[in-house]
Amino acid sequence: MKVEGSFTRAIQRECHNAFHVEVRHEGFAQPTLEEARRLKIPLRQKAWIREVRLCGDGHPWVLARTIIPLNCLSGRNRVLLNLGNKPLGAYLFSSPQWRRGPLETGICEPQGPGQPRLARRSAFHHGECSLLVGEYLLPILYR
């Protein structure tokens, strides 16, 4: 599976039947200290945090966590507050003003069976706005 572009598109190509986004949590919350530092936002500032599972053929394949600072939620970007079960990648990759920064990859310490072992993240930039997308690959992807 290609991992440089959108996981959504890659999973859709690999699915035999259906793809869907399952929203686990969405709302204003405080990012982790590391996430706030990475985005260069005040440490106690809330952001729109979206946690989803990207599912293919009835199984979760990827866990995703997106941190969207307040300054990125105005104008045309207000749509980010109302994505629901629509994939974030579809919006970002179809919007020419958003540019993806370099991919960072890492290995996770699984806390039990079925937990992610590999992860990647990247920041997307639009003018003064930056948002952070972390994606955690579930074991079903490396069977």
N, C-alpha and C positions, 0 to 999 in steps of 0.2 A: 504494500500500500504506500502510495506517495505521501510523504509527511511534510513537504515544504510549503504547500499551499493550504487551502481550507480543508480541515478534517471533515466538515459537513459534506463537501463534494466527494471526497475520497470514500467516505462511508456510503454515500448514496450510490456510488459506482460499484461498490463491493456487495451491496445488499441484493438478496435474491427476491425479497418481497417488499418490505416497507421500511422507511426511515421516519423517525420522529424525534422531536426535541421534548424532553420532559423537564419542566421547570421544577427545581427542588426548592429554591428560595430566590426571592427577588425583592429588593427594597433598600431603603437608606440604612446604612450601618457603618461602623468604623472599620476601615481596612486594618490589616495587620501592620505592625511597625515596619516590617520589611517592604510591604506593598506601598505604604505611604512614602517611604524613602525613595523607592524606585521611581515613583511618579512625581516626586518632589512636591508633595502637598503637605500642609500642616499635619502634624502627627495626630491630632485629635479631631481633625475635620472628617465629617461623614462623607460618604460617597455612595453612589448607586451600585449595589453589589448584586450580581446575577450568578446563580449557581444552577447549572443544568446538567443533564445526562443526554448525550447523543446516542440514540438507540437505533440499531439495525436489526431487522428480522426479529423484533420482540425482545432483544437483549441490549443492555447498556454496553457501549464500546468505549466511550470517552466521557470522563467527568470534566466539566469546564467551569472555571471561576473567572468572572470578569469584574474589574474594578473601574468604575467610570466616575471621575471627579466631577464635582458640581459645575465647574466652568465648562464642561463638555456637554451640558444638558440643555442648552438654549438653542433657539432658532430651529433649523432643520434637524438638529441632533436630538430634539425632544422625543423623536420617534424611539430612541433608545430606552425610554421609560416604559414603552408599551409594546415591546416585541412579543410578549407572551410566548407561544410555542414556535415562533418563527426563529430561524437560526440567525445569530448575530453575524456570522461570517457572510451570509448572503447580502446583508446591508453593507458591511465594511468593504467587501471585495467588489461590490457594484457601484460604490461611491468613489469617484476619481479623486476627491479631496483627501481621503484617508490613505495614508502610506504606512506600510508595515515596517517596523524596525527589525533588527537582526533577531533571529531565533536563538533562544537560550535553551539548552537541553540538560536534563539531569536524571539521576536514578533516585527513586523513592525508597524509603524503608517501609515495606508493607507491614501493616498492623494486623494482618490476618489473611485468610484465603480470599481471593477475589478482589484484593486491594491493588491499587495501581503500583507498578514497578518502574515505569518510565514516565517522564513528564517533559513538557516543553512550554515555553511562554514567550510572548513578544508584546511589545508596545506598538500601538497604532497611533499615528500622529496626524493632526489636522490643525494647522496654524499653531496656536498656543495650547491646544488641547492634546492630551495624551491619555489613552486608556490602556489597561493592562489585561491581557488574556492569558490565563494559565490553563493548560490542557493536560489531563492525566490519563494515560492509556491503560485501559483495563486488560486483564490477562487474556480475554477472548481474542484480542488482536494478534497475539503471538502464539496461537495454537497452530 
